[in-house]
Amino acid sequence: MTSANLSRPYFFCGIGGSGMLPLAQIVKGLGGEVAGSDRSYDQGRTPEKFAALQAQGYSLFPQDGSGLTSADQILIASAAIEDTVPEIARAKELGCERLTRAELLARLFNDAPQSLAVGGTSGKSTTTAMLGWIMEATGRKPTIMNGAVMKNFVSEDRPYASAVVGDGGVFVSEVDESDGSIALYRPTVALLLNVSLDHKSMDELRELFGNFLSTADRGVVNADDVEAFRLVARAKEPLTFGITNSCAALGIVAGSIADGPTQQAALVLDRRDGSEHALRLAIPGRHNLSNALAAIAAANAAGVPVADAVAALADFKGLARRFDIIGTSANGVTVIDDFGHNPEKARATLKTLKMHEGRVIAFFQPHGYGPLRQMGHELAETFAQELDETDLTILCDPVYFGGTVDRSVGSERIIDLIHAAGGKALHINTREGCGDFIVANARPGDRVVVMGARDDTLTEFAESLLQRL
C-alpha cells in the first residue's frame, strides 16, 4: 500500500463510529500506528466496545485534543465535523495533515491490484459482506471494509469485525454517495445496487453513480432497479443481474424461490450458458436474495466462477443489526434488531416481516434532525404503506449527541404524516418510555423490530426488551 503513508501515526476522531472503526482496523492491520478519541467513550456509552479496542492495542484519548501531540500525526475526521471540536483546533495548531475517512479509504482501496466497490442507496453493507465472504471462501484473502459487523469474521478477540485485513491483493469496500466521496474510487469492479432518494437529489445521484460505473474496468448493475438499469450504458463490459428482469445475465429460475421467516432458497440461472445453481441463504427477505445475486455477479466479474460464488453463500451468516433476530421470549414475542433508517431500508425490513404471520410493532429511532427533515415524508409513507391496521409504529425523539443542528422539527411531524397516510403511530419522547409501552402491550406472536442508525446502544435496547418480555 503505497499512497497511504503508514509509517506515520494516525489519529481517528470518532474512532468507535461505524465508518471510522473498520478503517482504523485496516490501517492497524496493515502495520500503521493508530490512536483515537470518541464522544461515546467520554460519555461512557458502549464501554465494552472501547475495552475491546484497548485490548487490541488501540490508544484511546478523551475528545479534548490531548491525543494530538505531534505534527507528524495524520488526523482522520469527518468532513462534516465542526471546527470547535478540540481535535480539529489542536490539529490546526500543530499543522497536522487532515484527511476525511473517504480520502484515506480511497488511497488504500485504489492501491490494491484488484478492487471491488459496492455502491447504491441501500443494501451496501450486506452485499459487501456477502462479496467479501465469497472472496474469502474461494481463497482470495481479501481486505474488506464494511459499515457493519460481519458475523462470519467475528471472533472472541475481534467482536467488532466490520473490517478484515487480507494479503493486499484484493480490496472489497462499500463506497458512499451521500457525501459525494464515491468519486474518489477507481475500482476494478463497480457494483451498482440501486439508485433512490436518500441524501442527495435524483439528478445528483444519477451523475455520481453513472461516473462510478464509467470509472471502473467492469460495471455490474441491478437490472431490477429502473434507475440503476438506465445507467448500464455508462459501464464498461457490463454484467447485469435481477430477479424479475429477464434481460439480466444472472437471474433466478421462475418459481424456484422458497421463502421462510429466517432463511430462503432459489435456483440461480446464468443466462449466458443456461446453467442453474442451487442457492441457500440463512437470511430472509427478497431484498437479500437480490443482494446475494449482486454479490455473485460482482465476484464473477472479478473472476470467481458462478458455481463457487453460489456455494460460498450457503455459509454466509449475515450482519449484526441487519434483520438480526435477537430471540423469542417465552410467551412467543420475537425481537429483531435492524439498521433500517431510510425509506428503502425500512421498506425492505417491513416487507420481510409482513411476508409471515404476526402483528408488527415497529420502534423507530430517527438518527438525527437533519435526516428527519430530508426524508420524513417518504419515511412516513413507508410505515403507513407497509404496515396494516393491526400493526403499530412507535417513534421516540431523534438522536442528538450535541452540536448546532436545527431541532425545531422532530418526530411528532412523522407521526402526523403516518396518520395522514392512514397508518397507526405513536410518539413517546424517550426510548425508555417506548420500551415500557412495548413491554406492556406486546402479545404472543408479535414481532418487535428495533430500527435506527448511528447509535450502538440500540442493540442493547433490543436485548433488554427481549429480557423484559
Secondary structure by P-SEA (a helix, b strand, c coil): cccccccbbbbbcccccaaaaaaaaaaaaabbbbbbcccccccccaaaaaaaaaaabbbbbcccccccccccbbbbbbcccccccaaaaaaaaaccccccaaaaaaaaaaaccbbbbbbcccaaaaaaaaaaaaaaaacccccccccccccccccccccccccccccccbbbbbbbccccccccccccbbbbcccccccccaaaaaaaaaaaaaaccbbbbccccaaaaaaccccccbbbbbcccccccccccccccccccccbbbbbbccccbbbbbbbbccccaaaaaaaaaaaaaaaaacccaaaaaaaaccccccccccccccccccbbbbbbbccccaaaaaaaaaaaaccccccbbbbbbccaaaaaacaaaaaaaaaacccccbbbbbcccccccccccccccaaaaaaaaaaacccccccccaaaaaaaaaacccccbbbbbbbccccaaaaaaaaaaaac
